Amino acid sequence: MIPQTIAQQKISLPAPADPPCPMLQFVDLVAGKWAIPVLYRLIVINGPVRFGELQRGVRPITQKELTRQLRAFERKGLVQRTMFAEIPPRVEYQVTELGRSLQAPLQSLAQWVMDHQGCLGA
């Protein structure tokens, strides 16, 4: 058996992966019971909002869950967090342009639910 040179060896590259399903990406983006209500509330407010005000607007979400959701949205670029160097510290949240671009799709989903409430069961 004759050893092959590197140039003679067949190198098999992995087949290109199919692009990820857009629906899976969307579900990953807004996964969780509170994701859409929090995001939609920020879109409706369309300006800076403090944590407590946001929590009251998305009742009965817990402080822990709202914090978790806001951090996830911040990592994904949907929400901007601004911290002010004051005593006591003040933090405001605001939907980004990317987050705001979800307004029409979310409104369409809400309209679909309202149109089909009788068919969806309790």
C-alpha positions in Angstrom: 0.0 0.0 0.0 1.4 3.4 -1.0 0.9 6.3 1.4 -1.1 9.1 -0.1 0.2 12.7 0.0 -2.1 15.3 1.6 -3.0 16.6 -1.9 -4.2 13.1 -2.9 -6.3 12.5 0.1 -10.0 13.0 -0.2 -11.3 15.4 2.4 -15.0 15.2 3.1 -16.5 18.4 4.4 -19.8 18.3 6.2 -22.8 19.1 4.1 -24.0 22.7 4.6 -26.7 22.8 7.2 -30.2 23.8 6.4 -31.0 27.3 7.6 -32.8 27.3 10.9 -36.6 27.4 10.8 -37.8 31.0 11.3 -40.7 29.8 13.5 -38.2 28.0 15.8 -36.2 31.2 16.0 -39.3 33.3 16.7 -40.4 30.9 19.5 -37.0 31.0 21.0 -37.1 34.8 20.9 -40.4 35.1 22.7 -40.4 31.8 24.7 -42.0 31.9 28.1 -45.4 32.8 29.6 -44.5 36.4 30.2 -42.3 37.2 27.2 -45.0 38.5 24.8 -47.0 40.5 27.5 -43.8 42.2 28.7 -42.5 43.0 25.2 -45.9 44.2 24.0 -46.3 46.4 27.1 -42.9 48.0 26.3 -44.0 48.5 22.7 -47.3 50.2 23.7 -45.5 52.5 26.2 -42.9 53.3 23.5 -40.7 55.2 25.9 -38.6 54.8 29.0 -40.4 53.0 31.9 -39.3 52.1 35.3 -39.3 48.6 36.6 -42.2 49.1 39.1 -44.4 50.7 36.5 -43.8 47.9 34.0 -44.5 45.3 36.7 -47.8 46.9 37.5 -48.7 47.0 33.8 -48.0 43.3 33.4 -49.6 42.0 36.6 -49.4 39.5 38.2 -45.8 38.9 37.0 -43.2 38.4 39.9 -40.2 40.7 40.3 -37.9 37.7 39.7 -39.7 36.7 36.4 -39.8 40.3 35.1 -36.1 40.7 35.8 -35.3 37.4 34.0 -37.4 38.4 31.0 -35.9 41.9 30.7 -32.4 40.5 30.9 -33.1 38.0 28.2 -34.6 40.8 26.0 -31.6 43.0 26.6 -29.3 40.2 25.5 -31.3 39.7 22.3 -31.3 43.4 21.5 -35.0 44.0 22.0 -34.8 46.1 25.1 -32.4 48.8 26.2 -31.6 49.2 29.9 -30.4 52.6 31.2 -29.0 53.0 34.7 -28.8 56.4 36.3 -26.1 57.2 38.9 -28.5 58.5 41.5 -29.3 57.6 45.1 -31.3 55.5 45.2 -30.3 54.1 41.8 -32.8 54.5 39.0 -33.2 52.1 36.1 -35.3 52.6 33.0 -36.2 50.1 30.2 -37.2 51.0 26.7 -38.0 48.9 23.7 -35.4 49.2 20.9 -36.2 49.7 17.2 -35.6 45.9 16.7 -38.2 45.2 19.5 -40.6 47.8 18.1 -40.5 46.1 14.7 -42.4 43.2 16.3 -45.4 45.4 16.9 -47.3 44.5 13.7 -46.7 40.7 13.9 -47.8 40.7 17.6 -50.9 42.8 16.8 -51.7 40.3 14.0 -51.4 37.4 16.4 -53.6 39.2 19.0 -56.2 39.8 16.3 -56.2 36.2 15.2 -56.8 35.1 18.8 -59.7 37.5 19.2 -61.2 36.4 15.8 -61.0 32.7 16.8 -61.7 32.7 20.6 -64.8 30.6 20.2 -62.8 27.9 18.3 -59.9 27.7 20.7 -61.5 26.3 23.7 -60.9 27.4 27.3 
